[in-house]
Amino acid sequence: MGLSPEQIKEFENEVVVLCQELIRFASVNHGEGVGDESAIAHYVADKLAEVGIKSELIETAPNRVNVVAKIAGSDQQRPGLVLHGHLDVVPVNAADWSIDPFGGEIKDGFIWGRGAVDMKDMDAMMLATVRLWSRIGYQPPRNILLIFFADEEASGTYGSRWLVKHRPELFDGYSEAVSEVGGFSVTITGGQRLYLVEAAQKGIQWLKLTAKGTAGHGSFINADNAVTKISKAVSRIGEYQWPEIETKTNGLLFRKIAELTGETYSKSNVRPLLKHLGKAAKMIGATISNTANPTMLDAGYKANVIPASASAVVDGRFLPGQEDALAQTIQKLAGDEIEIEIQVRDIALEAEFSGPLVEAMCNAIFKEDKEGIPVPYLMSGGTDNKALSDLGIVGYGFSPLRLPEDLDFFSLFHGVDERVPLEGLKFGARVLYEFLENV
């Protein structure tokens, strides 16, 4: 890292404090435009200003605030890197928690609180890194566009998507991006530590299905019952077994798992390899095929009245290159009588797991964990990198953490008792710092 032991210790301590302080801002995003990042955005801007870094506060709606700062690199001829996080968090029912969800307390070797892993830990790493750079007079090798977005937890309407649409000039000269949900460790069978770098994301189709029928008295026989029609369609979709499809990213991931565990790799059947991923298998298992889960039903207004229509909502997620296949399959399963309307759509992403940026990630992990094995993975959800891709910016998830072997990490995202391990956070800060020095 090019730092003295004292500087490294001070850096680690600051990451911890910053993470705690960020968690204490209840920057909850309730969706449908209801959220407030104003206080936490001003805190971030103040922390940057303390070390002489100028930033711009961009308010896109009342209390929806983004923070943008530019860090000049030593090589102005190279395209820059967007380093971004988000300041909002999902709602929380405090009664379900064993500790104050906005306390930022340290307990049992973890920092606890909403946003600890999604993603105020990474926000803290980013802040601590650029603050240290400023204090020691360090200049990164390429321009860094540092952004703390609003509204990521509700599609980015007031955050990344707004800035891409209304302030695209901010991104001129930047070709790559790094953000959340990647670079964390997963211990597989045999004790090897994989570090999953997010190189791909599934796309989204949230669909409203509507059945029409003949309204009538609930006591009559009705062969044209809309509730019956929608129920059958939802059942067919929910019970459908989607075929496995190999993507570039999953091909690399599962081949490596097979190699390390002595298993046989079959691109049409990687499901047997999921057992080696422990608790991470739940999320990774959702990325080996398209998926479609019925999530909402709406029908009727009185127990003895057969309604004229009934509807359902399906959360469809498609692999890169498989959007048409998802839509066609759902249409076939739903049947000709069901009307289908796309409510929300977003693209899938897939980047190459190669090149100087990826090499810098891998080298940074190797420096801190000689036995670490960086691999790409496909994320079942999405990040603000989707919005940046509209400008041709290639994004990865790299918010590194070394995690305890028995930690169910994915369940902490939007979960009860969200927390991040102290030592894992410090490890991640060192890795991120090393990466950004050599990117």
N, C-alpha and C positions, 0 to 999 in steps of 0.2 A: 504493500500500500504506500510505501515511501513515507511512512509516518513513524514517529518514535512510539515506544510502548505507552508513554504518558498521554500522547495525543490520541492513540487508539482507545485507551481506557476512557478518556474524556468524551470521545466521539460516541462510544457505546452508551455511556451514561446519559448523554444528551438524547440519543435515540429513545431510550426508555422514558425519559421525562416528557419529551415531545409527544410520544404515543399516548401517555397518560393524559396529558393536557388536551389533546385532540379529542379523546374519547369523552371528556367531560363536557364537550359541546353537544347538546342534544339536537344535532342537525338532521332531524328526521324528515324523510321524504314520504308523504302519505299518498302520493300519486295524484293523478288528475289535476296537476298544477299546484297542489298544496305541499309546500315545503319551505324551508328557511335555512339557507347557508350563509346568511349575512354575517353573523357574529364570528363563525369559524373562519370565514374568508378574510375578515379584517384581522383576526389573530394571525393567520398565515402571512398576510401582507406585512404586519408589524414585525414578525419574526425575520422576514427577509430584510426589511428596512433596518433592523438592528445591526446588520452586518454590511449595510451599504448596497443591498440589492434592490433596485427599483422594480416595482410591479404595477400592473394595471388591474384594477377591480372593474369587472364588466358585469353590470347588473342587467339581466335579460328580461326580468319581470320583478315586481315587488318582492324583495328579499331573496331572489334567486341570483346568487353572485358567484362568478368565476374569478380566479386569480391567474394572471399570466405574467411571466417574467422571462427575459432573454439573457442567457449567460453566453458571452462571447467566447468562441473557441480559438485556438492558436492557428488553425488552418482554415482560412476563410474560403478556400477553393472547394472544400469538401461539402457535400450536402449535410445538413444538420440532423439532429436527433430530437424527436419529441419525447419528453419524459413526463408522463401524466398520471394523475390520480384523480379520485373523486372525493368530495367532502361530505356528501349525503350518506345517510344510513337508512335501513328499513325500520319500520315501527317495531315496538317492543311492548310486550305485556309484562311489566315489572313484577307482577305477582308470581309469574312462573320462574323467576330467576332466584338463585340462591344468594345473590349479591347485587348491589346497586348497579344496574346496567349502564349508568352514566357516571360511575364513580372512578373508573380508571384505577382500581385498586390492584395491588400486587398480593397474590395469595398462591401458595403452593407452587411457586416458581413460574407463575403466569401473570400477565396483565389481563385483567378481566374487563369486559364491557362491550357494548354494541359498537361495532366497527373495528374491533381488535384485529380481525383478519380481513374484513371487507369494508374499507381498506386503509384504515388509519395507521396501521403498522407500516405500510409502504409509504404513505404520506410522510410519516415521521422519518423514514430512511431518506427520502428525497430531500426533505428540509434540512436534516442534519448534514447531509453530504454537501449541499451547496453553501450552507452556512460555514462549514469548515473550509471549503475552497476559498471563500471570501476572506476568512480570517488569516489564512496562510498565504494568500495571494496566488493561488493556483489557478491555472487556466486549462480547461479541458481541451482535448485534441480537436473537437469539432463543436460547432454551435449547438447549444442546448436550449430548446424551447420548453420551459417548465410551466406546466398547466395543472391547476387544481380545479376540476370541473364541478359544476353543480348538476343535479338531476340525473345522475347515471342510473339510479335505481328505478327510474320511471321513463326510460327510453331516451334520455338526453335531450328532450325538447328544449329545455332552458340551459343546456350545457353544451356538450360536444356538437350536437346537431345545429344548434343555434350559431355557434362560432364558425362552424364549417360553412354555413349558408350565408351569414351576415358579415363575417370577418375573415374571409378566406386568405386575405393578404398576410395574416399572422403566420400562416404556414408556408409561405413562399420560401423555397430553399431548403425545405426539410423533407427527407425521403423515407425515414424509418421512425418507428415509435415503439416505446416500451412502457408497459403498464402492469396491471394486476394479474393474479391467479396463474402464476407460473414460477418455476425455479425452486419449488418446495420439494422436500424429500419424501419418498415413499419406500418403506423397507419391504422387500419382497421375500419369497421363500428362499432360504439359504442365507439371509442376512444382508444381501447386497442392497445398497441405497441407490435408488434411481432418483434423479432430480428432473421432475416433469416440467419442461419448458413449453408453454402454450404456443403452438404454431398454427392452430386451426380452431375454428369455431363452427358449430352447427348454425344453420339458418332457422328462421322462425316463420311459421304460418299459424296465427291464431284464427280459427275459423268458427263462424256461427252457422249452425245447421238449422234449417227451419222445415218443419213438416206442416202441410195444410190438410185439413179434413173437413168433415161435416159436423157442425155443432149440433148438440141435441141433449135430451134429458139423460141423466146418468143411469136411469133404470131401463133404458131401451137397448136393444142389440144394435151395435153400430160397427159395421165392417170398414168404415172410413174414418177411423179414430186417429187423430193427429198424435196423441200421446203414445199410442201403440206403435205408430210408424217411427217416431223419433227414438223410442226406446229400443226398437230393433236395430236401427241404424247405429246408435251409440254402442249397443252391445257388440255388433259386428266389428266396429272400429276398435273398441277397447280390448277385444279378445284376439285381434289379428296378430299373428306372429310375423314380424317384419324380417325379411331375409338379411343376412349379414352382407355388407358391402365393404371391400377393402378400399381405404383411402391411402394416399401417400404417407400421411402422418401415422395412421394406425399400422400400416405395413412396417414402418421402421420401429415403432414401439413394440409391437407384439413379436416381431422377429428377434428383438433384443431380449425380451422376456423368455422366449423359447430357448434362445442360446444360453442364457444364464441359468436356466432351470433344467436344461437337458430334455426339454419337451420337443415334440414335433410341431412345426408351424404349418397350418393350413389356412390359406387366405379366406376360405369359405366357412371356416369354423374355428374362430379364435376363442369361443366361449370357454373351453376347458382351461385356457390360460388365465382367465380372470381370477381363479382361486389364488393365484400367486400374489395378487395385489392387495390382499387383506381388505380393510374397510374402504379402500379407494375403488374397489371393484364396482360399487354401486354407481358412481359417476362415470367411470371409464366404460362400464358395461352399457351405458346409455348412448355411447358414441360408435358402436359397431354396426348400427343400422339406423334408418329413419325411425322415428317414434311418433305416436299420436295418442294422447291421453285425454279422454273426456274429463272436463273439469267443472262444468256448470250445466244445470238443467232449469228450464223455465216453462211452465205450462199451467193453464187453468186458473180459475179464480173462485170456484166453489165446488164443494165435494160432489154435488149431484148434477153438475153441468159438464158435459163433454165439450172442451174448447175447440174452436175452429183452427187453432194453430198451436204448435209446441216447438220449442227450440232447445238447442244445446250448444255449448262451446267446447271446442277441441283444441288442445295445445299441440300443434304439430311442429316437429323439429326435423330438419333435413340435413343430411350430410353434404359437404361440398360437391356440387355437380348433380345433386339428386332432387332438386326442387320439383321438377316436373313429375318425377316418379312418385313423390309424396302426394301431390295434388291428384294425380290420376288414380292412385290406389284408394285414396279416401273417397273420391267420387264414385268409384266402382263399389266400394263397401257400403257407402251410404245408400246408393240406389237412385234410380231416375226420379223418384217422387220427392227427393230431398233437395231443397235449395241450399247452396253453399255460398257464403259471403266471406271474403278475407277481411278480418278486422284489423289485424296487425301483421305486417310482413317485414322481415329484415333478412339481409343476405348472409350467406355462409362465407367463411374466410379460410384460406389455406396458404401458408407461406412455406418457402423452402427451408429445410433445416440444414442450411449450409451458408457459407459466405463469412465475411469478416465480423459482422455483428454477432452471429451465432457462435463463431469461434471465440469471441471475447467473452460471451456468457459462459461457455464451457471452461475456458481457462480460468475465469474468476472462481468458478465452483471448485476446480481442481486445486487451486491454490489453498483454499480453506478446508477442503475435504479430499485428500489424496485418493480415497477409495470411492468417491462419488462418481456416478455414471449419468451424465446428462442425456436425456432422451426427449423427443418431441411428444406432445400429446394433443388430442382433439378435445376441446371443451364443449360440454353439452349446453352451456349458456352463452352469454355474449358480454362484450365490454365496449368501451368507447372507441376501441380500434375499428369497429364497424363504421362509425361516422367518418373517421379519418381516412378510411379506405376510399371514400368518395373523391378524395383529393389525390389519390394514387400513393398514399403513404402506407407502407407495409408495416404491420404491427405484430408484436409478440407479447406474450405474458411472461414477465420476469420480475417477480417480487420475491426474492429468494428467502427461504427459511429452512433450517434443519430441524426436523420435527421428531419428537419421541416416537419410537416404533409403534406404541400402542394407542397413539392419539387418532381418534376418528375425525380427521381434519375437515373433510367435506361437510360433515354434519354441523360444523360450527358456522358455516356461511348461512346467515339469516336465522341461526338457531338460538336456542336458549343457552345461557352461560357461555356465550362466545368469549374466547380467550386466545392469547398467543403466548407461547413459551418465551420467557426472558432470554434464555441462552440462544434459542432459535432466532429471535429478533436481532440480537447482537451479531450473530453469525450472518444473518441476511444483510445487515448494514455493511459489514466488512466486504461481503461479496459484491454488493451493489456498488460500493465505492471503488473496488478493484475493477469491476466491469467498466464503469464510466471513465476511469482513468485511461483505459486501453481500448476504447470502443472505436 
